[in-house]
Structures are given as C-alpha cells and as structure tokens.
Amino acid sequence: MMYAAVKARGLPCALKIYEGEQHGFRKSENIEDALNSELAFFARVFGFQASFGSGEQPNLHIANMDEQERDETESAPSVPSAVEEKRKGETESAPSAASSPSAAQSKSSLRGLLLGT
C-alpha cells in the first residue's frame, strides 16, 4: 500500500478512508472534507495559515509529523527522535540528486495519497 511505503520512508503523510466511497467521491460532505483535509495537510507541511471558509479545520493526523512534534515536546532536546535517526541514515546513504525524485514528484505523490487517487 502506498501509504505504508511513504510512512516507512519517514515522510509526512495522511490517509483518510470514507465509508461508502470508492475511487472518486460522490457524497458532497466527503468531497468538502477531502478538499479541506488536503488544504490542512499542505498548510501543516509547508507552514502557512489556511482559511477553510465556512467549514472548520478538519482533525487530521499526519504520520511522521505529529509523532515528531510530540517527541520534540515530550523528550529532552539531546535525544533525537526515530524520524531524525532514519533521516540521518538516509542522508548518509542518499543517492545523487540526479536519481532522486524531484520535490514536485514527491508533492504529487503526497497529494494523490491524501486524496486516495
């Protein structure tokens, strides 16, 4: 599953499953929630303040981001989180920039993951 693969890499990701929906949403409340969730995801990841119009900001768990924030507030600064350790290991053995996916490709993957496409 793509969500598991992205989460295992230590990247921020979110998965929402809407009961009674398949590929492509039909219920207007699910369409609105999916779009607001996507906006909330990007606002948190890229650090901007989003406006949700008439709706409230959705409650969205972002894997590898919420855990890191919790670790930073609960643990001593000298103890690195598991995500930082994983990233450190990947940085040391990272492939060249030419073979790495671009930021645009990564953003596209995260968008598709969040929307379930």
N, C-alpha and C positions, 0 to 999 in steps of 0.2 A: 504494500500500500504506500502511496506517495507520502502521506502524512507521516508515517513511521520513518521513512527514509530521510525526510527533511529534518524531523525531530532528532533522529540519531546523529545527524551531522552537527547538531548544536545550533541550528538556525532558528530564528523566531518563526513560529507557525501556529495556525489555529485551524480547528476543524469543527464545523457545526453541521449536525445532521438534522434535517427537518422531517418529522414523521409525515408519511403520506406523500412525500415528494420524491421525484426521481431526477433524472438528468434534465435540468430546466425546471424552474419553479412555476407553479400555477396559481398558488394562493397569494393574494396581494399582500397579506401581512408577512408572509415569508420572504417575498421579494423585497419589501421595505426593510425587514430585519437583516437580510443578507447584504443589501447595499450599505446600510448603516454599520453593520459589522465590518465590512471591508474598509469603510472610511475610518472607523475606530482603530482597526489594525494598522493601517498606514500612518495614522496620526501618532500612535504609540511608538511604532518602529522608527519613524522619521522625525519625531519630536515636534509636531505642530499641534495647535489647538484647532479642533474641528467643531463645526456647528452642525447640529443634527436637525435643524428645522423644528417641526412640531413634535418630533419624537425625542425620547430620552436616549442618551448614550447607552448602547447595549452592553450588558455584562459579558465580557469576552475574555476568556483565558487564553493567553498567548504562551505557548510552551517555549521553554528556553529563554524566556524574557521575564515572566512572572517569577519563576524559580530563582533566577539570578538576582532580581531586585529583592526578593525575600532573603536570600542568602546574605546579600550585602548589608541589610538592616539587622539581621539576627546574629551574624558571626563577626568575629574580630577581623579588622582590615588585613591582618597579616596572613589569614587563612584564605587562599584562593578558592573560588567555587569550582565545582566539577566542570562547568561550562568553560571557564577560563583555562583549566588544565587541558581540556580537549582542544580548545583553540590553539593553545601553545604548542601542543603536539602536531596539529595540522600545519601550523606556520613553519615549524622546523622541517617538515617533510612536504611542504606545499609544492605543487607543480609550477612550472613557469607561467607567467601571465598569459602567454600565447595559448596555452592549453586549458586555462581556467575559464569557466563560464563568465560572461560579462555581467555587470550589475543589472542591466536591462533584462537579461535572460533569467537571472535569479528573481527579480521582482515579478516577472511574468509567471514564473513557477509558483511563487507565493500567492499571487492573485488567483491563479487557477485553483490552487489548493483551497483557498478560503471559499471561493465560490462553488467548489465542487465540480468544476469543469475539467 
